[in-house]
């Protein structure tokens, strides 16, 4: 099973809590998705999703998975 990707939460200068959730694409785990949410009165609200071309964390590519992991599935 590939290593999970990080979620980053922060509060901006405007006082709004936001979340950047990096996820593996369900049918292409070698691709990453960025799911953005922000806090509203009723909880977290989805802002948008973007497919990423590349994701590096501390200079290391993080979305690559082996062919074996891809074929084995969850």
mmCIF file of the N, C-alpha and C atoms, coordinates in Angstrom:
data_MODEL
# 
_entry.id   MODEL 
# 
loop_
_atom_site.group_PDB 
_atom_site.id 
_atom_site.type_symbol 
_atom_site.label_atom_id 
_atom_site.label_alt_id 
_atom_site.label_comp_id 
_atom_site.label_asym_id 
_atom_site.label_entity_id 
_atom_site.label_seq_id 
_atom_site.pdbx_PDB_ins_code 
_atom_site.Cartn_x 
_atom_site.Cartn_y 
_atom_site.Cartn_z 
_atom_site.occupancy 
_atom_site.B_iso_or_equiv 
_atom_site.pdbx_formal_charge 
_atom_site.auth_seq_id 
_atom_site.auth_comp_id 
_atom_site.auth_asym_id 
_atom_site.auth_atom_id 
_atom_site.pdbx_PDB_model_num 
ATOM 1   N N  . UNK A 1 1  ? 0.850   -1.182 0.000   1.00 0.00 ? 1  UNK A N  1 
ATOM 2   C CA . UNK A 1 1  ? 0.000   0.000  0.000   1.00 0.00 ? 1  UNK A CA 1 
ATOM 3   C C  . UNK A 1 1  ? 0.893   1.242  0.000   1.00 0.00 ? 1  UNK A C  1 
ATOM 4   N N  . UNK A 1 2  ? 0.654   2.178  -0.911  1.00 0.00 ? 2  UNK A N  1 
ATOM 5   C CA . UNK A 1 2  ? 1.475   3.390  -0.943  1.00 0.00 ? 2  UNK A CA 1 
ATOM 6   C C  . UNK A 1 2  ? 1.280   4.236  0.311   1.00 0.00 ? 2  UNK A C  1 
ATOM 7   N N  . UNK A 1 3  ? 2.321   4.967  0.640   1.00 0.00 ? 3  UNK A N  1 
ATOM 8   C CA . UNK A 1 3  ? 2.293   5.859  1.799   1.00 0.00 ? 3  UNK A CA 1 
ATOM 9   C C  . UNK A 1 3  ? 1.240   6.949  1.598   1.00 0.00 ? 3  UNK A C  1 
ATOM 10  N N  . UNK A 1 4  ? 0.446   7.268  2.636   1.00 0.00 ? 4  UNK A N  1 
ATOM 11  C CA . UNK A 1 4  ? -0.552  8.333  2.487   1.00 0.00 ? 4  UNK A CA 1 
ATOM 12  C C  . UNK A 1 4  ? 0.114   9.690  2.285   1.00 0.00 ? 4  UNK A C  1 
ATOM 13  N N  . UNK A 1 5  ? -0.608  10.578 1.651   1.00 0.00 ? 5  UNK A N  1 
ATOM 14  C CA . UNK A 1 5  ? -0.117  11.933 1.397   1.00 0.00 ? 5  UNK A CA 1 
ATOM 15  C C  . UNK A 1 5  ? -0.611  12.857 2.507   1.00 0.00 ? 5  UNK A C  1 
ATOM 16  N N  . UNK A 1 6  ? 0.058   13.982 2.732   1.00 0.00 ? 6  UNK A N  1 
ATOM 17  C CA . UNK A 1 6  ? -0.257  14.837 3.883   1.00 0.00 ? 6  UNK A CA 1 
ATOM 18  C C  . UNK A 1 6  ? -1.504  15.702 3.708   1.00 0.00 ? 6  UNK A C  1 
ATOM 19  N N  . UNK A 1 7  ? -2.008  16.142 4.845   1.00 0.00 ? 7  UNK A N  1 
ATOM 20  C CA . UNK A 1 7  ? -3.052  17.161 4.915   1.00 0.00 ? 7  UNK A CA 1 
ATOM 21  C C  . UNK A 1 7  ? -2.456  18.336 5.680   1.00 0.00 ? 7  UNK A C  1 
ATOM 22  N N  . UNK A 1 8  ? -2.634  19.528 5.154   1.00 0.00 ? 8  UNK A N  1 
ATOM 23  C CA . UNK A 1 8  ? -2.114  20.740 5.787   1.00 0.00 ? 8  UNK A CA 1 
ATOM 24  C C  . UNK A 1 8  ? -3.296  21.613 6.172   1.00 0.00 ? 8  UNK A C  1 
ATOM 25  N N  . UNK A 1 9  ? -3.349  22.008 7.436   1.00 0.00 ? 9  UNK A N  1 
ATOM 26  C CA . UNK A 1 9  ? -4.391  22.920 7.910   1.00 0.00 ? 9  UNK A CA 1 
ATOM 27  C C  . UNK A 1 9  ? -3.722  24.214 8.350   1.00 0.00 ? 9  UNK A C  1 
ATOM 28  N N  . UNK A 1 10 ? -4.374  25.333 8.064   1.00 0.00 ? 10 UNK A N  1 
ATOM 29  C CA . UNK A 1 10 ? -3.838  26.626 8.491   1.00 0.00 ? 10 UNK A CA 1 
ATOM 30  C C  . UNK A 1 10 ? -4.972  27.620 8.646   1.00 0.00 ? 10 UNK A C  1 
ATOM 31  N N  . UNK A 1 11 ? -4.712  28.684 9.397   1.00 0.00 ? 11 UNK A N  1 
ATOM 32  C CA . UNK A 1 11 ? -5.649  29.793 9.557   1.00 0.00 ? 11 UNK A CA 1 
ATOM 33  C C  . UNK A 1 11 ? -4.977  31.014 8.951   1.00 0.00 ? 11 UNK A C  1 
ATOM 34  N N  . UNK A 1 12 ? -5.633  31.609 7.959   1.00 0.00 ? 12 UNK A N  1 
ATOM 35  C CA . UNK A 1 12 ? -5.081  32.777 7.277   1.00 0.00 ? 12 UNK A CA 1 
ATOM 36  C C  . UNK A 1 12 ? -5.236  34.052 8.089   1.00 0.00 ? 12 UNK A C  1 
ATOM 37  N N  . UNK A 1 13 ? -4.666  35.111 7.583   1.00 0.00 ? 13 UNK A N  1 
ATOM 38  C CA . UNK A 1 13 ? -4.751  36.426 8.221   1.00 0.00 ? 13 UNK A CA 1 
ATOM 39  C C  . UNK A 1 13 ? -6.210  36.839 8.412   1.00 0.00 ? 13 UNK A C  1 
ATOM 40  N N  . UNK A 1 14 ? -7.098  36.358 7.530   1.00 0.00 ? 14 UNK A N  1 
ATOM 41  C CA . UNK A 1 14 ? -8.524  36.688 7.615   1.00 0.00 ? 14 UNK A CA 1 
ATOM 42  C C  . UNK A 1 14 ? -9.257  35.900 8.694   1.00 0.00 ? 14 UNK A C  1 
ATOM 43  N N  . UNK A 1 15 ? -8.553  34.970 9.387   1.00 0.00 ? 15 UNK A N  1 
ATOM 44  C CA . UNK A 1 15 ? -9.159  34.192 10.460  1.00 0.00 ? 15 UNK A CA 1 
ATOM 45  C C  . UNK A 1 15 ? -9.891  32.948 9.996   1.00 0.00 ? 15 UNK A C  1 
ATOM 46  N N  . UNK A 1 16 ? -9.865  32.643 8.702   1.00 0.00 ? 16 UNK A N  1 
ATOM 47  C CA . UNK A 1 16 ? -10.569 31.480 8.166   1.00 0.00 ? 16 UNK A CA 1 
ATOM 48  C C  . UNK A 1 16 ? -9.630  30.273 8.162   1.00 0.00 ? 16 UNK A C  1 
ATOM 49  N N  . UNK A 1 17 ? -10.111 29.162 8.747   1.00 0.00 ? 17 UNK A N  1 
ATOM 50  C CA . UNK A 1 17 ? -9.347  27.919 8.743   1.00 0.00 ? 17 UNK A CA 1 
ATOM 51  C C  . UNK A 1 17 ? -9.505  27.255 7.378   1.00 0.00 ? 17 UNK A C  1 
ATOM 52  N N  . UNK A 1 18 ? -8.376  26.859 6.806   1.00 0.00 ? 18 UNK A N  1 
ATOM 53  C CA . UNK A 1 18 ? -8.382  26.196 5.503   1.00 0.00 ? 18 UNK A CA 1 
ATOM 54  C C  . UNK A 1 18 ? -7.624  24.882 5.600   1.00 0.00 ? 18 UNK A C  1 
ATOM 55  N N  . UNK A 1 19 ? -7.962  23.979 4.701   1.00 0.00 ? 19 UNK A N  1 
ATOM 56  C CA . UNK A 1 19 ? -7.337  22.662 4.676   1.00 0.00 ? 19 UNK A CA 1 
ATOM 57  C C  . UNK A 1 19 ? -6.932  22.333 3.250   1.00 0.00 ? 19 UNK A C  1 
ATOM 58  N N  . UNK A 1 20 ? -5.693  21.894 3.086   1.00 0.00 ? 20 UNK A N  1 
ATOM 59  C CA . UNK A 1 20 ? -5.191  21.398 1.808   1.00 0.00 ? 20 UNK A CA 1 
ATOM 60  C C  . UNK A 1 20 ? -4.939  19.910 2.006   1.00 0.00 ? 20 UNK A C  1 
ATOM 61  N N  . UNK A 1 21 ? -5.739  19.079 1.368   1.00 0.00 ? 21 UNK A N  1 
ATOM 62  C CA . UNK A 1 21 ? -5.659  17.629 1.540   1.00 0.00 ? 21 UNK A CA 1 
ATOM 63  C C  . UNK A 1 21 ? -5.111  17.023 0.254   1.00 0.00 ? 21 UNK A C  1 
ATOM 64  N N  . UNK A 1 22 ? -3.908  16.492 0.315   1.00 0.00 ? 22 UNK A N  1 
ATOM 65  C CA . UNK A 1 22 ? -3.307  15.848 -0.850  1.00 0.00 ? 22 UNK A CA 1 
ATOM 66  C C  . UNK A 1 22 ? -3.711  14.382 -0.827  1.00 0.00 ? 22 UNK A C  1 
ATOM 67  N N  . UNK A 1 23 ? -4.272  13.895 -1.925  1.00 0.00 ? 23 UNK A N  1 
ATOM 68  C CA . UNK A 1 23 ? -4.768  12.521 -2.004  1.00 0.00 ? 23 UNK A CA 1 
ATOM 69  C C  . UNK A 1 23 ? -4.257  11.865 -3.274  1.00 0.00 ? 23 UNK A C  1 
ATOM 70  N N  . UNK A 1 24 ? -4.181  10.548 -3.243  1.00 0.00 ? 24 UNK A N  1 
ATOM 71  C CA . UNK A 1 24 ? -3.862  9.806  -4.463  1.00 0.00 ? 24 UNK A CA 1 
ATOM 72  C C  . UNK A 1 24 ? -5.145  9.683  -5.285  1.00 0.00 ? 24 UNK A C  1 
ATOM 73  N N  . UNK A 1 25 ? -5.021  9.826  -6.601  1.00 0.00 ? 25 UNK A N  1 
ATOM 74  C CA . UNK A 1 25 ? -6.191  9.673  -7.472  1.00 0.00 ? 25 UNK A CA 1 
ATOM 75  C C  . UNK A 1 25 ? -6.690  8.231  -7.338  1.00 0.00 ? 25 UNK A C  1 
ATOM 76  N N  . UNK A 1 26 ? -8.000  8.012  -7.177  1.00 0.00 ? 26 UNK A N  1 
ATOM 77  C CA . UNK A 1 26 ? -8.532  6.673  -6.915  1.00 0.00 ? 26 UNK A CA 1 
ATOM 78  C C  . UNK A 1 26 ? -8.132  5.617  -7.951  1.00 0.00 ? 26 UNK A C  1 
ATOM 79  N N  . UNK A 1 27 ? -8.149  5.944  -9.221  1.00 0.00 ? 27 UNK A N  1 
ATOM 80  C CA . UNK A 1 27 ? -7.854  4.952  -10.259 1.00 0.00 ? 27 UNK A CA 1 
ATOM 81  C C  . UNK A 1 27 ? -6.477  5.139  -10.869 1.00 0.00 ? 27 UNK A C  1 
ATOM 82  N N  . UNK A 1 28 ? -5.680  6.041  -10.309 1.00 0.00 ? 28 UNK A N  1 
ATOM 83  C CA . UNK A 1 28 ? -4.317  6.286  -10.793 1.00 0.00 ? 28 UNK A CA 1 
ATOM 84  C C  . UNK A 1 28 ? -3.470  6.750  -9.605  1.00 0.00 ? 28 UNK A C  1 
ATOM 85  N N  . UNK A 1 29 ? -3.066  5.821  -8.708  1.00 0.00 ? 29 UNK A N  1 
ATOM 86  C CA . UNK A 1 29 ? -2.390  6.219  -7.470  1.00 0.00 ? 29 UNK A CA 1 
ATOM 87  C C  . UNK A 1 29 ? -1.042  6.903  -7.666  1.00 0.00 ? 29 UNK A C  1 
ATOM 88  N N  . UNK A 1 30 ? -0.529  6.890  -8.878  1.00 0.00 ? 30 UNK A N  1 
ATOM 89  C CA . UNK A 1 30 ? 0.721   7.607  -9.161  1.00 0.00 ? 30 UNK A CA 1 
ATOM 90  C C  . UNK A 1 30 ? 0.456   9.082  -9.429  1.00 0.00 ? 30 UNK A C  1 
ATOM 91  N N  . UNK A 1 31 ? -0.818  9.487  -9.470  1.00 0.00 ? 31 UNK A N  1 
ATOM 92  C CA . UNK A 1 31 ? -1.208  10.894 -9.648  1.00 0.00 ? 31 UNK A CA 1 
ATOM 93  C C  . UNK A 1 31 ? -1.736  11.417 -8.319  1.00 0.00 ? 31 UNK A C  1 
ATOM 94  N N  . UNK A 1 32 ? -1.576  12.714 -8.098  1.00 0.00 ? 32 UNK A N  1 
ATOM 95  C CA . UNK A 1 32 ? -2.049  13.329 -6.852  1.00 0.00 ? 32 UNK A CA 1 
ATOM 96  C C  . UNK A 1 32 ? -3.165  14.320 -7.140  1.00 0.00 ? 32 UNK A C  1 
ATOM 97  N N  . UNK A 1 33 ? -4.057  14.443 -6.169  1.00 0.00 ? 33 UNK A N  1 
ATOM 98  C CA . UNK A 1 33 ? -5.128  15.436 -6.207  1.00 0.00 ? 33 UNK A CA 1 
ATOM 99  C C  . UNK A 1 33 ? -4.938  16.375 -5.024  1.00 0.00 ? 33 UNK A C  1 
ATOM 100 N N  . UNK A 1 34 ? -5.265  17.633 -5.227  1.00 0.00 ? 34 UNK A N  1 
ATOM 101 C CA . UNK A 1 34 ? -5.295  18.609 -4.144  1.00 0.00 ? 34 UNK A CA 1 
ATOM 102 C C  . UNK A 1 34 ? -6.759  18.949 -3.902  1.00 0.00 ? 34 UNK A C  1 
ATOM 103 N N  . UNK A 1 35 ? -7.256  18.641 -2.705  1.00 0.00 ? 35 UNK A N  1 
ATOM 104 C CA . UNK A 1 35 ? -8.637  18.933 -2.334  1.00 0.00 ? 35 UNK A CA 1 
ATOM 105 C C  . UNK A 1 35 ? -8.597  20.075 -1.323  1.00 0.00 ? 35 UNK A C  1 
ATOM 106 N N  . UNK A 1 36 ? -9.201  21.213 -1.678  1.00 0.00 ? 36 UNK A N  1 
ATOM 107 C CA . UNK A 1 36 ? -9.181  22.397 -0.818  1.00 0.00 ? 36 UNK A CA 1 
ATOM 108 C C  . UNK A 1 36 ? -10.534 22.579 -0.136  1.00 0.00 ? 36 UNK A C  1 
ATOM 109 N N  . UNK A 1 37 ? -10.484 22.889 1.160   1.00 0.00 ? 37 UNK A N  1 
ATOM 110 C CA . UNK A 1 37 ? -11.689 23.150 1.947   1.00 0.00 ? 37 UNK A CA 1 
ATOM 111 C C  . UNK A 1 37 ? -11.442 24.365 2.820   1.00 0.00 ? 37 UNK A C  1 
ATOM 112 N N  . UNK A 1 38 ? -12.536 25.024 3.229   1.00 0.00 ? 38 UNK A N  1 
ATOM 113 C CA . UNK A 1 38 ? -12.410 26.126 4.183   1.00 0.00 ? 38 UNK A CA 1 
ATOM 114 C C  . UNK A 1 38 ? -13.557 26.055 5.173   1.00 0.00 ? 38 UNK A C  1 
ATOM 115 N N  . UNK A 1 39 ? -13.318 26.595 6.365   1.00 0.00 ? 39 UNK A N  1 
ATOM 116 C CA . UNK A 1 39 ? -14.285 26.551 7.447   1.00 0.00 ? 39 UNK A CA 1 
ATOM 117 C C  . UNK A 1 39 ? -15.403 27.559 7.211   1.00 0.00 ? 39 UNK A C  1 
ATOM 118 N N  . UNK A 1 40 ? -16.629 27.116 7.439   1.00 0.00 ? 40 UNK A N  1 
ATOM 119 C CA . UNK A 1 40 ? -17.795 27.997 7.396   1.00 0.00 ? 40 UNK A CA 1 
ATOM 120 C C  . UNK A 1 40 ? -18.538 27.827 8.717   1.00 0.00 ? 40 UNK A C  1 
ATOM 121 N N  . UNK A 1 41 ? -19.650 28.491 8.878   1.00 0.00 ? 41 UNK A N  1 
ATOM 122 C CA . UNK A 1 41 ? -20.428 28.359 10.115  1.00 0.00 ? 41 UNK A CA 1 
ATOM 123 C C  . UNK A 1 41 ? -20.882 26.927 10.350  1.00 0.00 ? 41 UNK A C  1 
ATOM 124 N N  . UNK A 1 42 ? -21.143 26.189 9.284   1.00 0.00 ? 42 UNK A N  1 
ATOM 125 C CA . UNK A 1 42 ? -21.646 24.828 9.412   1.00 0.00 ? 42 UNK A CA 1 
ATOM 126 C C  . UNK A 1 42 ? -20.579 23.757 9.315   1.00 0.00 ? 42 UNK A C  1 
ATOM 127 N N  . UNK A 1 43 ? -19.315 24.105 9.372   1.00 0.00 ? 43 UNK A N  1 
ATOM 128 C CA . UNK A 1 43 ? -18.239 23.120 9.261   1.00 0.00 ? 43 UNK A CA 1 
ATOM 129 C C  . UNK A 1 43 ? -17.343 23.435 8.080   1.00 0.00 ? 43 UNK A C  1 
ATOM 130 N N  . UNK A 1 44 ? -16.686 22.416 7.559   1.00 0.00 ? 44 UNK A N  1 
ATOM 131 C CA . UNK A 1 44 ? -15.773 22.606 6.433   1.00 0.00 ? 44 UNK A CA 1 
ATOM 132 C C  . UNK A 1 44 ? -16.555 22.530 5.120   1.00 0.00 ? 44 UNK A C  1 
ATOM 133 N N  . UNK A 1 45 ? -16.224 23.426 4.186   1.00 0.00 ? 45 UNK A N  1 
ATOM 134 C CA . UNK A 1 45 ? -16.890 23.486 2.879   1.00 0.00 ? 45 UNK A CA 1 
ATOM 135 C C  . UNK A 1 45 ? -15.846 23.212 1.805   1.00 0.00 ? 45 UNK A C  1 
ATOM 136 N N  . UNK A 1 46 ? -16.197 22.321 0.882   1.00 0.00 ? 46 UNK A N  1 
ATOM 137 C CA . UNK A 1 46 ? -15.310 21.997 -0.241  1.00 0.00 ? 46 UNK A CA 1 
ATOM 138 C C  . UNK A 1 46 ? -15.172 23.226 -1.135  1.00 0.00 ? 46 UNK A C  1 
ATOM 139 N N  . UNK A 1 47 ? -13.935 23.603 -1.456  1.00 0.00 ? 47 UNK A N  1 
ATOM 140 C CA . UNK A 1 47 ? -13.678 24.765 -2.298  1.00 0.00 ? 47 UNK A CA 1 
ATOM 141 C C  . UNK A 1 47 ? -13.333 24.332 -3.717  1.00 0.00 ? 47 UNK A C  1 
ATOM 142 N N  . UNK A 1 48 ? -12.559 23.270 -3.844  1.00 0.00 ? 48 UNK A N  1 
ATOM 143 C CA . UNK A 1 48 ? -12.178 22.821 -5.176  1.00 0.00 ? 48 UNK A CA 1 
ATOM 144 C C  . UNK A 1 48 ? -11.226 21.643 -5.126  1.00 0.00 ? 48 UNK A C  1 
ATOM 145 N N  . UNK A 1 49 ? -11.080 21.001 -6.280  1.00 0.00 ? 49 UNK A N  1 
ATOM 146 C CA . UNK A 1 49 ? -10.162 19.876 -6.435  1.00 0.00 ? 49 UNK A CA 1 
ATOM 147 C C  . UNK A 1 49 ? -9.351  20.117 -7.691  1.00 0.00 ? 49 UNK A C  1 
ATOM 148 N N  . UNK A 1 50 ? -8.059  19.848 -7.602  1.00 0.00 ? 50 UNK A N  1 
ATOM 149 C CA . UNK A 1 50 ? -7.179  20.040 -8.749  1.00 0.00 ? 50 UNK A CA 1 
ATOM 150 C C  . UNK A 1 50 ? -6.265  18.829 -8.884  1.00 0.00 ? 50 UNK A C  1 
ATOM 151 N N  . UNK A 1 51 ? -6.161  18.291 -10.094 1.00 0.00 ? 51 UNK A N  1 
ATOM 152 C CA . UNK A 1 51 ? -5.210  17.215 -10.339 1.00 0.00 ? 51 UNK A CA 1 
ATOM 153 C C  . UNK A 1 51 ? -3.824  17.831 -10.490 1.00 0.00 ? 51 UNK A C  1 
ATOM 154 N N  . UNK A 1 52 ? -2.868  17.299 -9.765  1.00 0.00 ? 52 UNK A N  1 
ATOM 155 C CA . UNK A 1 52 ? -1.514  17.846 -9.776  1.00 0.00 ? 52 UNK A CA 1 
ATOM 156 C C  . UNK A 1 52 ? -0.628  17.088 -10.754 1.00 0.00 ? 52 UNK A C  1 
ATOM 157 N N  . UNK A 1 53 ? 0.223   17.793 -11.403 1.00 0.00 ? 53 UNK A N  1 
ATOM 158 C CA . UNK A 1 53 ? 1.184   17.191 -12.326 1.00 0.00 ? 53 UNK A CA 1 
ATOM 159 C C  . UNK A 1 53 ? 2.338   16.562 -11.545 1.00 0.00 ? 53 UNK A C  1 
ATOM 160 N N  . UNK A 1 54 ? 2.701   17.194 -10.428 1.00 0.00 ? 54 UNK A N  1 
ATOM 161 C CA . UNK A 1 54 ? 3.814   16.713 -9.611  1.00 0.00 ? 54 UNK A CA 1 
ATOM 162 C C  . UNK A 1 54 ? 3.599   17.176 -8.177  1.00 0.00 ? 54 UNK A C  1 
ATOM 163 N N  . UNK A 1 55 ? 3.996   16.345 -7.220  1.00 0.00 ? 55 UNK A N  1 
ATOM 164 C CA . UNK A 1 55 ? 3.946   16.720 -5.809  1.00 0.00 ? 55 UNK A CA 1 
ATOM 165 C C  . UNK A 1 55 ? 5.290   16.359 -5.185  1.00 0.00 ? 55 UNK A C  1 
ATOM 166 N N  . UNK A 1 56 ? 5.955   17.355 -4.620  1.00 0.00 ? 56 UNK A N  1 
ATOM 167 C CA . UNK A 1 56 ? 7.228   17.143 -3.931  1.00 0.00 ? 56 UNK A CA 1 
ATOM 168 C C  . UNK A 1 56 ? 7.074   17.648 -2.506  1.00 0.00 ? 56 UNK A C  1 
ATOM 169 N N  . UNK A 1 57 ? 7.577   16.865 -1.562  1.00 0.00 ? 57 UNK A N  1 
ATOM 170 C CA . UNK A 1 57 ? 7.551   17.244 -0.159  1.00 0.00 ? 57 UNK A CA 1 
ATOM 171 C C  . UNK A 1 57 ? 8.988   17.185 0.331   1.00 0.00 ? 57 UNK A C  1 
ATOM 172 N N  . UNK A 1 58 ? 9.483   18.298 0.810   1.00 0.00 ? 58 UNK A N  1 
ATOM 173 C CA . UNK A 1 58 ? 10.887  18.413 1.218   1.00 0.00 ? 58 UNK A CA 1 
ATOM 174 C C  . UNK A 1 58 ? 11.819  17.956 0.101   1.00 0.00 ? 58 UNK A C  1 
ATOM 175 N N  . UNK A 1 59 ? 11.479  18.306 -1.142  1.00 0.00 ? 59 UNK A N  1 
ATOM 176 C CA . UNK A 1 59 ? 12.321  18.000 -2.292  1.00 0.00 ? 59 UNK A CA 1 
ATOM 177 C C  . UNK A 1 59 ? 12.198  16.596 -2.840  1.00 0.00 ? 59 UNK A C  1 
ATOM 178 N N  . UNK A 1 60 ? 11.355  15.764 -2.237  1.00 0.00 ? 60 UNK A N  1 
ATOM 179 C CA . UNK A 1 60 ? 11.217  14.370 -2.656  1.00 0.00 ? 60 UNK A CA 1 
ATOM 180 C C  . UNK A 1 60 ? 9.873   14.156 -3.349  1.00 0.00 ? 60 UNK A C  1 
ATOM 181 N N  . UNK A 1 61 ? 9.908   13.524 -4.537  1.00 0.00 ? 61 UNK A N  1 
ATOM 182 C CA . UNK A 1 61 ? 8.657   13.190 -5.234  1.00 0.00 ? 61 UNK A CA 1 
ATOM 183 C C  . UNK A 1 61 ? 7.878   12.207 -4.373  1.00 0.00 ? 61 UNK A C  1 
ATOM 184 N N  . UNK A 1 62 ? 6.584   12.464 -4.165  1.00 0.00 ? 62 UNK A N  1 
ATOM 185 C CA . UNK A 1 62 ? 5.803   11.650 -3.238  1.00 0.00 ? 62 UNK A CA 1 
ATOM 186 C C  . UNK A 1 62 ? 4.649   10.886 -3.854  1.00 0.00 ? 62 UNK A C  1 
ATOM 187 N N  . UNK A 1 63 ? 4.362   11.052 -5.131  1.00 0.00 ? 63 UNK A N  1 
ATOM 188 C CA . UNK A 1 63 ? 3.186   10.372 -5.659  1.00 0.00 ? 63 UNK A CA 1 
ATOM 189 C C  . UNK A 1 63 ? 3.503   9.081  -6.382  1.00 0.00 ? 63 UNK A C  1 
ATOM 190 N N  . UNK A 1 64 ? 4.752   8.823  -6.673  1.00 0.00 ? 64 UNK A N  1 
ATOM 191 C CA . UNK A 1 64 ? 5.102   7.615  -7.412  1.00 0.00 ? 64 UNK A CA 1 
ATOM 192 C C  . UNK A 1 64 ? 4.821   6.372  -6.568  1.00 0.00 ? 64 UNK A C  1 
ATOM 193 N N  . UNK A 1 65 ? 4.257   5.357  -7.211  1.00 0.00 ? 65 UNK A N  1 
ATOM 194 C CA . UNK A 1 65 ? 4.054   4.049  -6.585  1.00 0.00 ? 65 UNK A CA 1 
ATOM 195 C C  . UNK A 1 65 ? 4.576   2.999  -7.543  1.00 0.00 ? 65 UNK A C  1 
ATOM 196 N N  . UNK A 1 66 ? 4.883   1.832  -7.018  1.00 0.00 ? 66 UNK A N  1 
ATOM 197 C CA . UNK A 1 66 ? 5.399   0.774  -7.881  1.00 0.00 ? 66 UNK A CA 1 
ATOM 198 C C  . UNK A 1 66 ? 4.269   0.129  -8.671  1.00 0.00 ? 66 UNK A C  1 
ATOM 199 N N  . UNK A 1 67 ? 4.608   -0.505 -9.764  1.00 0.00 ? 67 UNK A N  1 
ATOM 200 C CA . UNK A 1 67 ? 3.628   -1.215 -10.581 1.00 0.00 ? 67 UNK A CA 1 
ATOM 201 C C  . UNK A 1 67 ? 2.958   -2.311 -9.765  1.00 0.00 ? 67 UNK A C  1 
ATOM 202 N N  . UNK A 1 68 ? 3.703   -2.992 -8.910  1.00 0.00 ? 68 UNK A N  1 
ATOM 203 C CA . UNK A 1 68 ? 3.147   -4.056 -8.067  1.00 0.00 ? 68 UNK A CA 1 
ATOM 204 C C  . UNK A 1 68 ? 2.069   -3.484 -7.155  1.00 0.00 ? 68 UNK A C  1 
ATOM 205 N N  . UNK A 1 69 ? 2.337   -2.337 -6.516  1.00 0.00 ? 69 UNK A N  1 
ATOM 206 C CA . UNK A 1 69 ? 1.345   -1.713 -5.635  1.00 0.00 ? 69 UNK A CA 1 
ATOM 207 C C  . UNK A 1 69 ? 0.089   -1.335 -6.408  1.00 0.00 ? 69 UNK A C  1 
ATOM 208 N N  . UNK A 1 70 ? 0.255   -0.894 -7.638  1.00 0.00 ? 70 UNK A N  1 
ATOM 209 C CA . UNK A 1 70 ? -0.886  -0.501 -8.467  1.00 0.00 ? 70 UNK A CA 1 
ATOM 210 C C  . UNK A 1 70 ? -1.747  -1.704 -8.811  1.00 0.00 ? 70 UNK A C  1 
ATOM 211 N N  . UNK A 1 71 ? -1.126  -2.810 -9.166  1.00 0.00 ? 71 UNK A N  1 
ATOM 212 C CA . UNK A 1 71 ? -1.868  -4.008 -9.568  1.00 0.00 ? 71 UNK A CA 1 
ATOM 213 C C  . UNK A 1 71 ? -2.490  -4.728 -8.380  1.00 0.00 ? 71 UNK A C  1 
ATOM 214 N N  . UNK A 1 72 ? -1.863  -4.653 -7.208  1.00 0.00 ? 72 UNK A N  1 
ATOM 215 C CA . UNK A 1 72 ? -2.394  -5.317 -6.021  1.00 0.00 ? 72 UNK A CA 1 
ATOM 216 C C  . UNK A 1 72 ? -3.647  -4.641 -5.502  1.00 0.00 ? 72 UNK A C  1 
ATOM 217 N N  . UNK A 1 73 ? -3.744  -3.342 -5.676  1.00 0.00 ? 73 UNK A N  1 
ATOM 218 C CA . UNK A 1 73 ? -4.913  -2.611 -5.194  1.00 0.00 ? 73 UNK A CA 1 
ATOM 219 C C  . UNK A 1 73 ? -4.883  -2.439 -3.691  1.00 0.00 ? 73 UNK A C  1 
ATOM 220 N N  . UNK A 1 74 ? -5.990  -1.916 -3.120  1.00 0.00 ? 74 UNK A N  1 
ATOM 221 C CA . UNK A 1 74 ? -6.033  -1.650 -1.670  1.00 0.00 ? 74 UNK A CA 1 
ATOM 222 C C  . UNK A 1 74 ? -6.104  -2.918 -0.855  1.00 0.00 ? 74 UNK A C  1 
# 
